[in-house]
Amino acid sequence: MSIMSYNGGGVVAMKGKECVAIASDLRFGIQLQTIGLDFDKIFQAGPKLYVGFPGLATDTQTVHQRLKFRTNLYELRENRKVSPKVYASMVGNLLYEHRFGPYFVEPVVAGLDANNQPYICAFDLIGCANAPDDFVVAGTCEEQMYGMCESLWKPDLGPEELFEVISQALVNACDRDAISGWGARVYVIEKDKVTVRNVRTRMD
């Protein structure tokens, strides 16, 4: 079993019309043994900026703490909040610095920029960025999520439609992966609010 699938889990982010959504499952396990059902892999990095870290759970926590340190330094120096594109550069730099002994995470960044335009970006474990116009997926059920997202996503989804599409994509993908699922959490980021919803999934 690959070290990337040791703890399991998946993260997906999608663009909508002046909104963006990011979602992850809540399972924490060791290989095929489930330990906990409340391990959220998504963290807030700014007022309208979130990042998800699927992969090895210890590295999820380490990378989040290191990025929080770098974000705080940036905001002290620049006297402004970090934008999604700057944050994505920060993530890529951190991962590439450790390319010879990498962190086993594949971060997914999602947020709205100063003009409330959606931005999503995913990385491999050495910091190679992928910033498409539709959606990004990462984690042990990424192949299944790709298929679901390709089927369900369409341009200019509103917040409610986006929530429905990302939830269906994640839930149905997790149903086909033994080491993902056991509940999910969805963040829908709009210009004036962030909506967090828990989604029930199969618990077997």
Protein Blocks (a to p, Z undefined) as FASTA:
>chain_A
ZZklmngpaddddddehiacddddfbdcehjbcfbfcbcfbdcfbfkbccddedjfklmm
mmmmmmmmmmmmmmmmnopacdfklmmmmmmmmmmmmmmmccfdddddddddfkopacdd
dddfkopacddfkbccedjklmmmmmmmmmmpcghiafklmmmmmmmmmmmmmmmpfkgg
jiiadddddfkbccdddddddfZZ
